[in-house]
Amino acid sequence: MNSKKFVTLFLTLGLGFLTVFAGEGVEPPVPVRTVAPVFPEDLRRSGSSGIVTVSILIDEKGNVTEPRVIKTSNEAFSQPAIDALSRWKFKPAKQGGEAVAMRVNIPIQFTNKG
């Protein structure tokens, strides 16, 4: 039986969490290098905060490819989120001991601290 389950990993930098839809026997990818997004200065000055959820494909080498925004609270946060995630590095997902590509969704929180 090939049941599916959600796996959630909490990231140490408080950027959000990584949710993957993994089949049984699949080890999810693990972030080994994260990069914080650049907060757009005009949104910082206006006091705006927001969240962007980006779908990325993590290849067999742990590189981020094919980023695409699937949800955003403000379009101006989208490109900074994509730029940051494009620089992340992962320990790739594994299935049967072999590295495999996996698509994951990562929410990036933009919190205005003043």
N, C-alpha and C positions, 0 to 999 in steps of 0.2 A: 504494500500500500504506500503510495507516494503522497503523504499528507504535507500540507504547507503550514508554515508558522511565521509569525512576525518576530523579528529579533531587533531589540533596541539597545544601542550602545550609547552611553553618556560620555560626551567629550569633556576633557578636563579643563578646557579654556572657557567653558560656559557659553559656547557659541550655539548650543542647541543639542540635538541628539540625532543619531543616525538610525534610520529605520529601514530594514531590508525585509523583503519577502523571500524567505529561504525555504528550500525543500529539505526534507530530512536528510541528514548526513552531509549537510553543507555547512562549512565554517564561514561565517561572515567576514568581510574585510575589516581590518583594524587600522585606524589612522595612526601613522607614525610621525607625520609632520603636518601641522596645521598652520594656516596663515590667516590672521584676522583681516576682515575687510576694511577698506578705507571708508570712513563715514563721510558722505558728501557734505562739504562745508556749509552750503546754503541750507541744508536740512538740519544741520547741527545748530546753526544760528536761529532757525525758526522754531527749534524745540521739538522737531519731529522725531518719532521713533517708528520702528516697523519690523516686519519679518518677511523674508523671502525664502521660499522652498524651491530648491534646485535639484533636479534629477541629473545624476551623473553616471557615466559608465566607468567603472574601475576595471582596467584591463588586467591581463594575467601577470603583468609586471608591477602592478600597484599604481599605475599612472591614471590620472583623471582625464577622461575624454568625453566628448559629446555632452557638455553641460547645457541644460535648458531649464529656464524658469517655468515652474508649473503653477506657482501661486505667489503673489506679492501684494503687500499692503500699500506699496507706493513704488511705481515704476522706476523712480530715480535710485532706488536701492538695488535694482536688478543687476546692473553691470558690475558694481563693486562686489556683489556676492559671487558672480561668475568669475571675476578676475581672481578673487581670493581662493575659491575652490579649485581653480585651474592649477594652482601652485601647491595643493595638498598632495601628500604621498601616503600610500596605504600598503600594508601587508595584504596581499590579494586574498580574495576568497578562495577556499579550497573545497574540492569535492573529490572524495576518494583519494585524498592525499595529493591531488594535482591542483595547481593554481588554475582558476577559471575566472573569466570576466563576469562581473555582476553589476546590474544597475541598482542604484540606491537613491533615496531621496534624503536630502539634508536641509533642515531649516536653519537659516542664518538670522540671528536676532540683532537688530540695530537698536541699541538703547542709548538715548541721549542723556548724558550725565551732567547736563548743565549748560 
